[in-house]
Amino acid sequence: MMKGSISTELGIVTVSSDVIAKYAGSVAVECFGIVGMAAVNMKDGLVRLLKRESLTQGIQAELTDDNVLTLNFHVIVAYGVNILSVSDNLMSNVKYKVEEFTGMTVDKINIFVEGVRVID
């Protein structure tokens, strides 16, 4: 597990990539058109919607040595939405909020649409 480090005049702050992934996931599920994060079972190819407490399974946060983030999201989108618009919205919201939250730079956000769900 990678950790990002931020130096201050009082010491060093270390942030786990799991914390970043959990925060990014909570921001993502609030975005319009995102039903939730997805877990893909590689053995049988099944996709399942993750519960709110296990969001980090659908997100990978990768950190470089100079605290630059790459975020990979596996999402399920709502039926009938424009996937490009939803993706652009997710990218801009997550980039802004994660950079504000961590003080680190988000270099890339990759979105993998794993499924579509009809919302009641």
Helices and strands as residue ranges (DSSP letters): E 3-8, E 11-16, H 17-28, E 34-40, E 47-49, G 52-58, E 59-63, E 68-78, H 83-102, E 105-117
